[in-house]
Amino acid sequence: ASEALKMTGADSNVWTNVVIPRAILLRAFPQIDDRLGLKIGADSEALDLLKRYCLLLESGSPLASADLITHATDTIVDLIGLATGAKGRAAELA
């Protein structure tokens, strides 16, 4: 099930959507549902790296190798975990 989401921002905004199947996120971070709708600060180093990594992948040819696709997926999931606090020091302290 999905719910409507209202997103607001400043006069100029850049939005990026990263679509990851819920099952993959739950497997990596069992408490990820606690992070839904979480506001991540623009100064987040993990978010910055996630954005740059996604831009890198988008700027090249589509990945064909199953091993590289798995690696890229795992890296994106790891960065989502770090950006949301579902992984790393914040998660360990929770």
C-alpha positions as CSV (number, residue, x, y, z in Angstrom):
1,A,0.0,0.0,0.0
2,S,1.2,3.5,-0.6
3,E,0.3,6.9,0.9
4,A,0.3,10.3,-0.7
5,L,3.4,12.3,0.2
6,K,3.7,16.1,0.2
7,M,7.2,17.3,-0.5
8,T,8.1,20.9,0.1
9,G,11.4,22.8,-0.3
10,A,12.9,26.2,-1.1
11,D,12.7,28.3,-4.2
12,S,15.0,26.0,-6.0
13,N,15.2,22.2,-5.4
14,V,16.7,19.2,-6.9
15,W,14.9,15.9,-6.4
16,T,16.3,12.4,-6.9
17,N,14.3,9.3,-6.5
18,V,16.1,6.0,-5.8
19,V,13.7,3.1,-6.1
20,I,14.8,0.0,-4.1
21,P,12.5,-2.9,-3.5
22,R,11.3,-2.9,0.1
23,A,12.4,-6.5,0.6
24,I,16.0,-5.6,-0.2
25,L,16.0,-2.8,2.3
26,L,14.3,-4.9,5.0
27,R,16.8,-7.7,4.5
28,A,19.7,-5.2,5.0
29,F,18.0,-3.1,7.7
30,P,15.1,-4.8,9.6
31,Q,14.1,-1.5,11.2
32,I,14.1,0.5,7.9
33,D,10.4,1.2,8.2
34,D,11.2,3.5,11.2
35,R,13.1,5.7,8.8
36,L,10.2,6.3,6.3
37,G,9.8,10.0,5.6
38,L,13.0,10.9,7.4
39,K,14.4,14.3,6.6
40,I,18.1,14.0,5.7
41,G,20.1,17.2,6.0
42,A,21.7,18.6,2.9
43,D,25.1,18.5,4.7
44,S,24.9,14.6,5.0
45,E,28.2,13.2,3.8
46,A,26.5,9.8,3.1
47,L,23.7,11.5,1.1
48,D,26.3,13.4,-0.9
49,L,28.2,10.2,-1.7
50,L,24.9,8.5,-2.6
51,K,24.0,11.3,-5.0
52,R,27.5,11.3,-6.6
53,Y,27.5,7.5,-6.9
54,C,24.1,7.5,-8.6
55,L,25.2,10.2,-11.0
56,L,28.3,8.1,-11.9
57,L,26.1,5.1,-12.7
58,E,23.6,7.2,-14.7
59,S,26.4,8.9,-16.8
60,G,27.8,5.6,-18.2
61,S,26.4,2.7,-20.2
62,P,24.0,0.4,-18.4
63,L,25.8,-2.3,-16.4
64,A,25.6,-5.7,-18.1
65,S,27.6,-7.9,-15.7
66,A,25.5,-9.6,-13.0
67,D,28.4,-9.2,-10.6
68,L,28.7,-5.5,-11.2
69,I,24.9,-5.0,-10.9
70,T,25.0,-6.8,-7.5
71,H,28.0,-4.7,-6.4
72,A,26.3,-1.4,-7.4
73,T,23.1,-2.4,-5.7
74,D,24.9,-3.4,-2.5
75,T,26.8,-0.1,-2.5
76,I,23.6,1.9,-3.0
77,V,21.8,0.0,-0.2
78,D,24.9,0.6,2.1
79,L,24.8,4.3,1.4
80,I,21.1,4.5,2.0
81,G,21.7,2.8,5.4
82,L,24.4,5.3,6.3
83,A,22.4,8.3,5.1
84,T,19.3,7.2,7.1
85,G,21.2,6.1,10.2
86,A,20.0,2.5,9.7
87,K,23.7,1.5,9.4
88,G,26.8,2.7,11.0
89,R,27.5,4.4,14.4
90,A,23.9,5.8,14.7
91,A,22.4,2.4,14.2
92,E,24.8,0.8,16.7
93,L,23.9,3.4,19.4
94,A,20.1,3.0,18.8
